[in-house]
Amino acid sequence: MLEELFINNIGGIFSSKINPKGNFIVITGESGAGKSSIVRAIELLAGKRAQTSFIRYGEENASLTAVIHSKSYCFIPDGVKPENGQMIVNREIFRNGRSKCYLQEKLFSLTSLSRFMSDQVHIQSQFAQLDLLDPSRQMNLVDSCGGEELIRSVCNVKAFFRKAYDSEKEARQIRIKQKDLSTRFQNAETIIDILKKIDLDKDSEITWQKEIEELQFKIKQKKKHTQALLTFKGTEAQPGLVDQFEEYLPYLAELVPEHQKKQTRDLIELTIDKIFELMKLVESNMSPISLKEMEDSLEITEQKAGLLRKAKRLANAQNQEELFAYYKEASSALKWITNSHDLLTRVEEKSREYRRQASEEAMKLRTLRKLAAAELETRVNWQMKDLAMLGMSFEIRMKELGKLRETGADDIEFVLRTTDGFSGAVTKVASGGELSRLLLSIQLSLPEGQFPETLVFDEVEAGLGGRAAILAGQKLKELSSKCQVILITHEASIAALADQHYVVRRNIDKTDVFDLEPEERVPELARMLSGDYSLEEAQQHARRLLSVNSLSTAGKN
């Protein structure tokens, strides 16, 4: 609980100290006096994000220091240790937007402060009944009344649902990756098959082009040489030049005089011999590789070069380096796609199993929630009677969703039913004052472990008056037996019930907070009753309220 609170430069407060005594503390004061500054300070202490407008006008920074005490702390950050159950909490905010938080004088983040304070201080304003509009808040209230078995069931449903969700997400990601890789590497099998056929290495493209050019040149030369030989040698069907030389050169001897004929015939014979000798020399130096072999080799090399160009085109590669990179990535992708089918099957089976387990646990949770809802209904209706809400009854309706969610397979709705049979959501049936009493009834109906160390109410009795306000005050007093209650109020009948009474007063531009002595409470209650501190009738009424509270407290003791 809160044992001490020091406030500096928050709202209109320059410097004030609050030392709560007892479990039911009220804070009163004129409208605009600065009571909200105290609430603001406690909100900051609980981990609310700061705004520069919270800082007192003309000041550059504001600070809070609190001493809290608890028998046990749920969320103590590492490196922090209570001393005799006490913890010191500090918060500083600066006009430049910076903020600092300390626990036992050690610097921590705002998140750590907020988590630590989550089971220490709760603040409820006159608009706190709006929480009842939130279906998740309604469900949490029901679940808090179901004991450990229900909480375990809630955790199990959530755990199985999350596992199913994660498995379904994984399956979706696998399918997306399968589709993406299949699209990106749709030609991969063709390309890989081509590269395996052509036995590609890093220099193949240059080597093959050079081979093609050389073979084309050799084939061209081979054809010329072959044609030249055929022209000289001839064929069976077509005599060659050699045959013609043998046939026609002897006739040349007839054209010379007789004394030159022998010389001419000798020259002709020598010429024919030299031609044959030339043919033998040329044939012996001709390449042993046939033209067909050259053409076959050219065809093979051109086919490999063509397949390489096709592979580059299909892979959208500019060069062999990019093609090799594609090949490596594609090989890995195709291997993954092949293995992913079994992986996807396993993940989908896991997802179905988690869904089945979540559904089974959700059915168990539904049964436990119905029991918890019935128990909470009974408690709340009993509290509502004590708060003079006799014309209404509280119901908790469970609606089966027909589908599974992280919180189960049901929705929760808080309903009020009137004596004339009209029923509807709580905020549609009840007035503001009735909602305040309903909220108080629900709080009083919660199990002991659901209460924070300190509950702060900011004019939660707004909209109540007369007997309803007195009954609400008595219930707040009853609530203070379970936790420390700090109440900002304008209602004198409630303020008179307090163990301790603080008053907030405005002095020009400064807000002061005073701890009232028993006799000092009389004029303050008189002001709250009549607007006049000194009115005798109001003071007498104030004394009666205080004496009734004193007798009631003494009777209980």
Summary of the structure (lengths in Angstrom):
residues: 557
radius of gyration: 50.3
end to end distance: 22.0
largest distance: 181.4
contacts: 1679
relative contact order: 0.14
helix: 58%
strand: 19%
